[in-house]
Amino acid sequence: MSTTTNRRTIALTHREPPAFLGDSVGSALGELQHRQSAWLVSRSISAPAFTRRLLAQEPGFGTLTPSQLGAASEVLTFRLGHAQRWRLLWVVSTDGPSQFTDERTVRVGVSEETARELATTIGLEAKLDISFLAAQASAQWSRLTRSTISVNTESEFTRTLSYDVPEGGLDIALWQLESQLIRRLELRAGAALPPDPMPRWVELAVTARARSRVITVPTNVVRVLTRRAPGGGGGAAGT
């Protein structure tokens, strides 16, 4: 299961949720939904032996001869990536002066179906106990991408929001950090497809590439951003 790690690793450090747009309380709140772009944390490529193991589980590849599968794994590779993004859970604008209090339920972790998908995507046995499977998926994805990934079974917690709303009003946005785990079949750097007549595995590879996977894992990291009228302060309101 060894991998060759790409040297370009982008850390989460100092990554905060997108700021409000505009200067006025209540302005452009609908635009926040469009600012949920992801950034790359780390990525790696699978070594030939691991590529062969994963290819053998892809539809059609299991019917190839050992020599054909070996040839394919020397030319192809799986790119494994870990990206993150802030997802907007909720935003509100309230008038002041007043007192604002609300409770928001935040869902974290993954369903049993998603945990099994995370496992099979990197060649783990999906018939294991779900808690053990989630732990194994965390460890293997972290090792393969050279990053920290925490896969937990699905649960919920409540976040209480309480603010003194100044004159001029207050905007409040609740963000949740998500990990996105990516697996994509690619041509190995420096390798070339065999000449015509191309072997059957080339056609299978084109189909497999179309099945690139992006699996989202909601984390327990949340942030609240607030915006007051100019001169009234504002900004992050804790984790």
N, C-alpha and C positions, 0 to 999 in steps of 0.2 A: 504493500500500500504506500510505497514511497512516492513522493512528489517532488517536482522541481519548483521552488517557490519564486515567483516574480519578485524582483527586488523593490518594486514600487509598492510600498505599503502606506496607506493613508490612515492615520490614527483618528479615533473619535475625539481626542482631546480638544476642548474648546468649541466643539460643535454644539450650537444651541438652536432651538426652533427658529423658524423664519419670523422676522419682525413684522409688526403691523405695517400696512402700506398707508401712505398719506399721513397728515398731521392731525386731522380732526377726529374726535371721538365718534365712532359709528361709521366712519368712512371705509370703503373698500373691504368690508369684512368678507364678502363673497369671494374675493380674490385669494384669500388664504388657502382655500382648497387646491388652488393651482400652484402652490409653492412647496409641494411635498416631494421635491426631487430627491433622489437617492445619491449617496456618495459611496465610492469604493473604499472598503476597509482593507481587504487583501484578496489575492487570487493566486492560484497555482495551477499546474498542469499535471495530469496523471502520467506516471512512468509506464513503459510498455506492459509490464507484468500486471499492474493494476488496471490498465486500459483493457487488457485481454479479459480480465475477470468481469469487468462491467459490461463489455461488449457481449459476452456470452449470455448475459441476462436480457439483452435487447431482442425484440421480436425479429426472427429470421436468422440472427447470427448464430444461434444454437445449432443450426443445421449445417454450418460450415465445417470443413475438415480442420483438424488442429493446425495444419500448415497454413490454410487460408486465414484462420483466425489470428495466427501469429503474424502473418504478413500485414493484416489490417491494423493490428495493435502497434506495429512499428511506424505506420504512416499516420494513424489517427491518434488523437489524444482528447481527454475530457478536461475542459477548463472548469475549475471549481472556484467559485467566487463567493465572497461575503460582502454584501453591501448593507448600508443602513439608511434609514430615512425617518423623519418626524412625520407622523400622521395626525392630522387635526381631528380630535374627538368631538370638540364642542366649542362654540364661541357665542358670546352674548354681549350686547351693549345695554347698559342700564343708566337711567337718569339719577341725578343727585341734587342735593345732598340726601343720602339715605343709607340704609344698612342692607348689604346683600349677603345672603347665605344660601347655599345649595349643596346637595350631595350628588356626586357622579360615580356610577359604577364603571370600573375599568376591568376589561377582560384581558387576561394575560395567558401565555402558554399556548399549546396547540392541542387539537383534538386527537383522538386515538388514530383516526384515519391519516391525519397529517404526520403524526409521529412515525407511523409505519411507512409513509411515503419518503420521509426524510431518511429512514433507515435503508430502505431498498435502493434509493438513489445512489448510495455509496456502498452497496453490496452487503449490507447487514441482513441477517435473518429476521424476517418480519413476524415470526410466530412467537417471539419472546413476550414476557410480561411487559405491559405498557410502560410502567415506571422504569423498569430496567432498560427497556428499549430507548426511552427518552434520554436516559443517562448515557447509554452507549452512543446514541446519535450526537449528543453534546460533545463527548470526548473525541469521536472520530472526525466530525466536521471541524472542530477546533484544530485538531492535529493536521488535517489535510489542507486547511486554508491558512494555517499558521496565525490564527486569531482566536479570540475568546468568544465562544458561542454557548449560550445556555438555552437548552430545550427542556421546558417543563410541561407537565400535563396541564390542561386547561383549568383555570380557576379565576376568581373575581375578587377584587377588593374595592373598598369605597373611599373616595377622596372627597373630603369636606372642604368647601370653598367659602370663606367668610371675609368680607371686605367692608370698610367704611368708604362709601362712594362720595367723592367730593362734589362740590358744585361744578357743573360742566360735564358730569357723567364719567363713566368708566367702561372700558372694553376689557373683557376677560376671555382668554383663549386657553384651552387645555389640550396639550400635545402629548403623544405617546411615541416612544422610540421603538421602531421595528427593525429586526434583522431580516434581510432577504438573502436566502441561500440559493445559489445559481449553479446549474450543471449544464454545460453545452458541449456538444461534440464538435471538434475542429480538426483541421489538418495540422499535423505536428510541424513546428517551425523547422525549415530546412528540408522537409520531406516533399515528395511529389507523388501524385497519383500515377499508377502504372499506365503504360500506353494501351491503346486499343489492340485487341478487344479487352475492355476493362472487365475485371472479375466481378462476380455478383455482389461482393461485399461493398463495392462502391455505391451501387444503387441502394443497398440497405443503409449505408451511411448517410445518404442524402435524406432518406426518410427519418432516420434517427435524429439528425440535426434539427429537423422540423419539430421534434418533440423536446426542445430545450425546456428545462424546468426552472421555475422561479418559485420558491416556497417561502412564504412569509411567516415569521415567528414574532408575535407581539411580546415585548419585554415588560418588566415591571418598572421601567424608568419613565416617569411622567414629569412634565414641566408645565407651569402656569405662567403665562405672560399677561401683563396688564398694560393698558394705555389710558392715561389721563389727558385732560386738556393741556395745551402748552403751558409750561410753568408749574404744572401740578405734579411732576415726577412721573413714575411709572417704570415698567420693565419687568424683569423676571420676579416671580413671587414664590420661589422655592421649588423643591422637587416633589 
